[in-house]
């Protein structure tokens, strides 16, 4: 055990189930005393989630957990901690939690961090990838329900955005050997998450990285729209990353009319932005496979009274300070587009055309608020 006898836990995630199993087997064979836990959510239509516990020699136990609020993912959360606690009571060198296909590691890591204090710690998050499937997964705009991968009846995620978040949260990307993969596939994976080391699934380094340590709070901050650690400009093997930034707000109607073209312009795009008619609202942009999600993620810090800043997490205040504008504060446009065959010039021109013109900007806030509220159907519950 590490650090005061806490059980080290590594999460292995990814839609590519064969790749995931290869990574799990590698860890079981290379880390002495390791145990793998897996909850199969495919049995949810029968009202249960099937749990298996195994080591390198084979299955140690199995059982079923009932659904919680008709939600398989909720059942996983409820059942995972008692199982991990049971594993922690034994002489276990590493608990390998193999997450089911569409389960995202962020939520599971945060559950373990919140409730496993004193006896368990997340030491790594590995997303297992077959590089030949990276682009097909990323560009798949089907709902998880259509693909038989929904974790709950109300699950509205798509295949593309789920796979993207699984990849972007990882501390390690494990690549299985694939004869069909090429340089473009590897470049795409690297540009989607340039800070995560990529290692072969069969590498001896995988076990070391699984135990290297993982800061759940930092990882969450790196994904939060207000201060996300977004990729930088890049171009390799036909794959490009465009970082588009600005300070003037978007004209709501012009941007709304361009949403379809913008969401389809790249295999993956994400970031934060603001609209002239909602100057105090930080909006998030999350698109994959042509499906775009725009959400209200709270106020810009510049819109808050100074006394409220003490309630803001330090990482958020630090991120705002790095890009502070003397007039607009932390309000900004920061969108990143990653894709093979990206039309940089066309995309930049389209985005620029959606901003307020200089005359519209100079008209001031009162005039902005009278602009058409085109995003009402997406952002206002009353719609």
C-alpha positions in Angstrom: 0.0 0.0 0.0 1.1 3.6 -0.5 1.0 6.7 1.6 -0.3 5.6 5.0 -1.7 2.2 3.8 -4.1 3.7 1.3 -5.2 1.5 -1.5 -3.9 2.8 -4.8 -6.7 2.8 -7.4 -6.3 3.2 -11.2 -9.3 3.8 -13.4 -9.2 2.3 -16.9 -11.8 3.9 -19.2 -12.7 4.0 -22.9 -15.3 3.0 -25.4 -12.8 0.6 -27.0 -13.6 -2.5 -24.9 -10.9 -4.8 -26.4 -8.3 -2.1 -25.8 -9.5 -1.6 -22.3 -9.3 -5.3 -21.4 -5.8 -5.5 -22.8 -4.7 -2.7 -20.5 -6.3 -4.3 -17.5 -4.7 -7.7 -18.2 -1.3 -5.9 -18.6 -1.7 -4.2 -15.2 -2.8 -7.5 -13.5 0.2 -9.3 -14.9 2.8 -6.6 -14.0 1.7 -5.2 -10.6 2.0 -7.9 -7.9 -1.2 -8.4 -5.9 -3.3 -6.4 -8.2 -7.1 -6.9 -8.4 -9.5 -5.7 -11.1 -13.1 -4.7 -10.5 -15.6 -4.3 -13.4 -19.3 -3.4 -13.4 -21.1 -4.5 -16.6 -23.9 -2.1 -17.2 -25.2 -4.0 -20.2 -27.5 -5.9 -17.9 -29.3 -2.7 -16.8 -32.4 -3.6 -18.9 -32.9 -6.5 -16.5 -32.7 -4.2 -13.4 -29.2 -5.0 -12.3 -25.5 -4.3 -12.8 -23.2 -7.3 -12.9 -20.0 -7.0 -10.8 -16.9 -9.2 -11.3 -13.6 -9.1 -9.2 -10.6 -10.9 -10.6 -6.8 -11.1 -10.5 -4.2 -12.4 -12.9 -5.3 -16.0 -12.3 -9.0 -15.5 -13.1 -12.3 -14.6 -11.5 -12.3 -14.2 -7.7 -16.0 -13.3 -7.2 -19.1 -12.0 -8.9 -22.4 -10.5 -7.9 -25.2 -8.2 -8.9 -26.2 -4.7 -7.7 -29.8 -3.4 -8.2 -30.3 -0.2 -10.2 -30.5 3.0 -8.2 -33.3 5.4 -9.4 -33.4 3.4 -12.7 -29.8 4.4 -13.3 -27.0 1.9 -14.0 -24.3 4.5 -13.4 -25.8 5.3 -10.0 -25.7 1.7 -9.1 -22.1 1.6 -10.1 -21.3 4.5 -7.8 -23.2 2.9 -4.9 -21.6 -0.5 -5.3 -18.0 0.6 -6.1 -17.0 2.0 -2.8 -18.0 -1.0 -0.6 -16.2 -3.3 -3.1 -13.1 -1.2 -3.0 -13.2 -1.1 0.8 -13.3 -4.8 0.8 -10.4 -5.0 -1.6 -8.4 -2.5 0.6 -8.8 -4.9 3.6 -6.6 -7.5 1.8 -3.0 -7.5 0.7 -3.7 -5.7 -2.6 -1.0 -3.9 -4.5 -3.3 -2.1 -6.9 -7.1 -1.9 -7.5 -7.8 -1.7 -11.2 -11.3 -0.3 -11.8 -12.3 -1.2 -15.4 -15.1 1.2 -16.2 -17.9 0.1 -18.6 -17.9 1.5 -22.1 -19.7 4.8 -21.8 -18.8 5.6 -18.1 -16.7 8.7 -17.9 -13.8 8.5 -15.4 -14.2 12.0 -14.0 -17.3 11.2 -12.0 -15.8 8.0 -10.6 -12.5 9.6 -9.7 -14.4 12.3 -7.8 -16.5 9.7 -5.9 -13.4 7.8 -4.8 -11.6 11.0 -3.8 -14.6 12.3 -1.8 -15.5 9.0 0.0 -12.3 7.0 0.1 -10.2 9.5 2.1 -8.0 7.6 4.5 -8.1 4.2 2.8 -8.0 4.7 -1.0 -6.5 7.2 -3.5 -6.7 7.5 -7.2 -3.2 7.1 -8.6 -3.9 7.2 -12.3 -6.6 7.4 -15.0 -5.8 5.5 -18.1 -7.9 5.7 -21.2 -7.4 2.7 -23.5 -7.5 3.5 -27.2 -7.4 1.6 -30.4 -6.0 4.5 -32.6 -7.7 3.2 -35.7 -11.0 3.8 -34.0 -10.2 7.3 -32.7 -11.7 9.3 -35.7 -14.7 7.0 -36.2 -15.6 7.4 -32.5 -15.0 11.1 -32.3 -17.1 11.8 -35.4 -20.0 9.6 -34.3 -22.9 11.9 -33.4 -25.3 9.1 -32.5 -26.9 9.2 -29.1 -25.6 6.6 -26.7 -29.1 5.2 -26.4 -29.1 4.5 -30.2 -25.7 2.7 -29.8 -27.0 0.6 -26.8 -24.5 2.4 -24.5 -26.7 4.7 -22.4 -26.1 4.5 -18.6 -29.6 5.8 -17.7 -32.9 6.5 -19.5 -32.2 10.2 -19.5 -28.7 9.9 -20.8 -28.4 12.4 -23.7 -24.7 12.1 -24.4 -23.4 11.1 -27.8 -20.8 8.6 -28.7 -18.4 11.4 -30.0 -18.5 13.7 -27.0 -18.4 10.8 -24.5 -15.2 9.4 -26.1 -13.7 12.8 -26.3 -14.1 13.5 -22.5 -12.8 10.0 -21.7 -9.7 10.8 -23.6 -9.2 14.4 -22.4 -9.5 13.6 -18.7 -6.9 10.8 -18.7 -3.5 11.1 -17.1 -2.3 8.4 -19.5 -3.4 7.3 -22.9 -2.7 3.6 -23.5 -2.5 2.7 -27.2 -3.1 -0.9 -28.4 -1.2 -2.1 -31.4 -3.3 -1.7 -34.5 -2.3 -2.5 -38.1 -5.0 -0.1 -39.4 -3.8 2.9 -37.5 -1.7 5.6 -39.3 0.2 8.8 -38.5 -3.0 10.9 -38.8 -4.7 8.8 -36.1 -1.8 9.3 -33.7 -1.6 13.0 -34.5 -5.4 13.4 -33.7 -5.0 11.7 -30.4 -2.0 13.7 -29.5 -3.7 17.0 -30.4 -6.8 16.2 -28.5 -4.8 15.7 -25.3 -1.3 16.9 -25.8 -0.3 16.8 -22.1 -1.0 13.1 -21.5 1.8 10.6 -22.1 1.0 8.1 -24.8 2.3 4.6 -24.1 1.8 1.2 -25.8 -0.6 -1.0 -23.8 2.1 -3.7 -23.7 4.7 -1.3 -22.2 6.3 -1.9 -18.9 6.0 1.8 -18.2 2.2 1.4 -18.0 2.3 0.1 -14.4 4.6 2.9 -13.3 2.3 5.5 -14.7 -0.7 3.9 -13.2 0.9 4.4 -9.7 2.5 7.8 -10.5 -0.2 9.8 -8.7 -3.3 11.8 -9.8 -4.7 15.0 -8.4 -8.5 14.8 -8.8 -9.1 18.5 -8.0 -6.5 19.7 -10.6 -7.9 17.3 -13.2 -11.4 18.6 -12.7 -10.2 22.2 -12.9 -8.4 21.4 -16.2 -11.8 20.4 -17.7 -14.0 23.1 -16.2 -15.1 25.6 -19.0 -14.0 28.6 -17.0 -10.4 27.6 -16.9 -10.0 24.5 -19.0 -6.5 23.5 -20.0 -7.2 23.7 -23.8 -4.8 22.4 -26.5 -2.4 24.8 -28.2 -2.0 25.5 -31.9 -0.6 22.5 -33.8 -0.4 20.9 -37.2 0.9 17.4 -38.0 0.0 14.6 -40.4 -2.9 16.4 -41.8 -4.4 17.1 -38.4 -4.6 20.7 -37.2 -5.6 22.6 -34.0 -6.9 26.1 -34.3 -7.0 28.3 -31.2 -9.4 31.2 -31.8 -9.4 34.0 -29.2 -11.0 37.4 -28.9 -12.6 39.8 -26.4 -15.5 41.4 -28.2 -18.8 39.5 -27.6 -20.7 37.5 -30.2 -23.7 38.9 -31.8 -26.3 36.3 -30.6 -28.3 36.1 -33.9 -25.3 35.8 -36.2 -23.6 33.2 -34.0 -26.8 31.2 -33.7 -27.2 31.1 -37.5 -23.6 29.9 -37.8 -23.9 27.1 -35.2 -24.5 24.3 -37.7 -21.5 25.2 -39.8 -19.3 25.8 -36.8 -20.2 22.5 -35.0 -19.5 20.5 -38.2 -16.3 22.4 -39.0 -14.1 20.2 -36.9 -14.2 16.7 -35.4 -13.8 18.2 -31.9 -14.3 21.8 -30.6 -14.6 23.2 -27.1 -14.0 26.2 -25.0 -15.8 29.2 -23.4 -17.5 32.3 -24.9 -19.9 35.1 -24.3 -22.8 36.8 -26.0 -23.6 40.5 -26.1 -27.1 40.1 -24.8 -25.9 38.0 -21.8 -22.7 39.9 -20.8 -22.4 38.4 -17.4 -22.9 34.7 -18.3 -20.0 32.4 -19.0 -21.0 29.9 -21.7 -19.4 26.6 -22.5 -18.9 25.1 -26.0 -18.6 21.4 -26.3 -18.9 19.7 -29.8 -18.0 16.4 -31.3 -19.4 14.4 -34.2 -21.4 17.4 -35.4 -23.4 17.5 -32.1 -23.0 20.8 -30.1 -23.8 21.4 -26.5 -23.9 25.0 -25.3 -24.4 25.6 -21.5 -24.6 28.3 -19.0 -21.8 27.6 -16.5 -22.3 30.6 -14.2 -21.1 34.2 -14.0 -17.9 35.7 -15.3 -15.8 36.8 -12.3 -15.8 40.4 -13.6 -19.6 40.4 -13.0 -19.3 39.5 -9.3 -18.9 41.9 -6.4 -15.4 41.9 -5.0 -16.7 40.4 -1.7 -17.8 37.3 -3.6 -14.4 36.5 -4.9 -13.4 34.9 -1.6 -15.9 32.1 -2.4 -14.3 31.4 -5.8 -11.8 28.5 -5.9 -8.2 29.6 -6.2 -7.7 27.9 -9.6 -10.5 29.8 -11.1 -9.2 33.2 -9.8 -5.7 32.3 -11.1 -7.0 31.4 -14.6 -9.0 34.7 -14.7 -6.0 36.7 -13.7 -3.9 35.2 -16.6 -6.2 36.7 -19.2 -7.6 39.7 -17.5 -8.8 42.6 -19.8 -8.7 46.1 -18.3 -12.3 46.8 -19.4 -14.0 43.3 -19.8 -12.2 41.4 -17.1 -12.2 37.7 -17.7 -14.9 37.8 -20.4 -13.3 36.4 -23.5 -13.8 34.1 -26.5 -11.5 31.0 -26.3 -12.5 28.2 -28.6 -10.3 25.4 -29.9 -11.0 23.3 -33.0 -9.2 20.0 -33.7 -9.6 18.0 -36.9 -8.1 16.4 -39.9 -8.5 18.7 -43.0 -9.3 21.7 -40.9 -10.1 24.9 -42.9 -8.3 27.4 -40.7 -8.9 30.5 -42.8 -12.6 29.7 -43.5 -13.3 28.9 -39.8 -11.5 32.0 -38.6 -13.4 34.2 -41.0 -16.8 32.7 -40.0 -16.0 33.1 -36.3 -14.8 36.7 -36.8 -18.0 37.5 -38.7 -20.1 36.5 -35.7 -18.6 39.1 -33.4 -20.1 42.5 -32.8 -18.8 45.0 -35.3 -16.9 47.9 -33.9 -19.9 50.1 -34.2 -22.1 47.5 -32.5 -19.6 47.2 -29.7 -19.3 50.9 -29.2 -23.0 51.2 -28.8 -22.6 49.8 -25.3 -24.3 47.3 -23.0 -27.8 48.8 -23.1 -27.9 48.4 -26.9 -26.5 44.9 -26.6 -29.3 43.8 -24.3 -31.8 44.8 -27.0 -30.3 42.4 -29.5 -32.4 39.3 -30.4 -32.2 36.6 -27.7 -31.5 33.9 -30.3 -30.0 31.5 -27.7 -33.2 31.4 -25.6 -34.2 27.9 -26.8 -30.8 26.5 -25.8 -30.2 28.3 -22.5 -33.5 29.4 -20.9 -35.5 26.6 -19.2 -38.8 28.4 -20.0 -38.3 27.7 -23.6 
